[in-house]
Amino acid sequence: MKHIPISGPWVTGREIDYVADAAANAWYGNANTYTGRFERAFAEYIGVGHAVAVPSCTSAIHLSLAALGIGPGDEVVVPDLTWIASAAPVMYVGATPVFADVDPRTWCLSGESFESVISARTKAVIPVHLYGGMPEMREIQAIAARHGIAIVEDAAEAIGSRYEGRLAGSFGDTGVFSFHGSKTLTTGEGGMLVTNRDDVLARVMVLRDHGRQPGDTSFVNTAYKYKMSALQAAFGLAQLERVGELVERKRRIFQWYTEALRGLDGIVLNDEPPKVVNSYWMVTVIVDAKLGLDKTHVIAGLAARGVTCRPMFSPLSSLPAFEDHPSRARARAANAVSYALGQYGVNLPSALNLDEDTVRYVADSLRAVLASGSGAA
Ligand SMILES: Cc1ncc(COP(=O)(O)O)c(C=O)c1O
């Protein structure tokens, strides 16, 4: 039986050549050449003033919150339906994540839910572009501006997505990206923090380098060590030079699924509202609750046919990690959309090496699993 992976990159000779060059030459006086090129090209691509390469998106969120001065006593609004890395850095800085519900169509933070959890202690919001979709960014920006709340835009999964023509990551006080091996643009592990704010950049540069000013040798405070190696930056630069075709391939894969699943009742795929271009990091299916098959059944049924899937994120407020969390009870009662999607959502194989025949096989397998009604093979 053929085994179909859930995710994976598209690597060409360009990446291999750049990394080989970095391995041979990016030392001594050239140690920062690739990192600098990657950062400048990334800022230009996103359309922002500054980009800082870091070891992961998690560290980019941590740096963003620290640079924005978020700390103990502050609350940070995070959508309930996201990867734990969107919320964990809020804990690192000693602040409190407050879980808000998502919109049933975009699967991203809803403006209404965001506004309903704002308190006098709310200092930041982390809208997440789930699986490449985007929330109503204008609404979120307007609410944040009205209440003096900073925006850390979690574009980990959304390189190449657009809202009203503008690229994801360019809307917040900071924008953050992941280059984990599963992502559309990868460096193996890695991330980027982007910002238009010179004051935020200045604090980020100190916080990411053990608390010292660039070029300084005195250490006034202790801080973090969040840097990307030249070898990763070389790989990332090559990927960035191909970002158009990487995003186009993701959109093509989604198109193949749309065609292959046409007419199948009881499922919904990722949405693309008129203002948005979705980069479809993960093609995701929500199975109608009426079919009586939750995500674990569907995943087991597909696994028996050699198809590797991944469960949609479970709401953060449902995780043991947040068991004693102050907003857990309210979130569990109020965030009905996150709980409904989280129970019935399945990420389908979305690797960049997929071909149309494989997508058809996955679609036929999904049809069979739903028809069997039990998820069993
Ligand atoms: C929404 C979201 N935020 C943050 C992250 C963290 O990214 P990283 O693994 O690069 O730290 C991820 C990673 O997959 C993610 O999906």
The ligand as an SDF file (V2000), in Angstrom:
LIG
                    3D

 16 16  0  0  0  0  0  0  0  0999 V2000
   -0.4740   29.0160   14.0200 C   0  0  0  0  0  0  0  0  0  0  0  0
    0.9330   28.7030   14.4140 C   0  0  0  0  0  0  0  0  0  0  0  0
    1.5780   29.5650   15.2100 N   0  0  0  0  0  0  0  0  0  0  0  0
    2.8520   29.3440   15.5950 C   0  0  0  0  0  0  0  0  0  0  0  0
    3.5380   28.2330   15.1760 C   0  0  0  0  0  0  0  0  0  0  0  0
    4.9340   28.0020   15.6760 C   0  0  0  0  0  0  0  0  0  0  0  0
    5.8570   27.8330   14.6670 O   0  0  0  0  0  0  0  0  0  0  0  0
    7.2800   27.1600   14.9580 P   0  0  0  0  0  0  0  0  0  0  0  0
    7.0550   25.6920   14.9620 O   0  0  0  0  0  0  0  0  0  0  0  0
    8.1330   27.6300   13.8140 O   0  0  0  0  0  0  0  0  0  0  0  0
    7.7530   27.6790   16.2610 O   0  0  0  0  0  0  0  0  0  0  0  0
    2.9230   27.3080   14.3360 C   0  0  0  0  0  0  0  0  0  0  0  0
    3.6530   26.1170   13.8890 C   0  0  0  0  0  0  0  0  0  0  0  0
    3.2620   25.2570   13.2000 O   0  0  0  0  0  0  0  0  0  0  0  0
    1.5730   27.5420   13.9460 C   0  0  0  0  0  0  0  0  0  0  0  0
    0.9290   26.6700   13.1680 O   0  0  0  0  0  0  0  0  0  0  0  0
  1  2  1  0
  2  3  1  0
  2 15  2  0
  3  4  2  0
  4  5  1  0
  5  6  1  0
  5 12  2  0
  6  7  1  0
  7  8  1  0
  8  9  2  0
  8 10  1  0
  8 11  1  0
 12 13  1  0
 12 15  1  0
 13 14  2  0
 15 16  1  0
M  END
$$$$
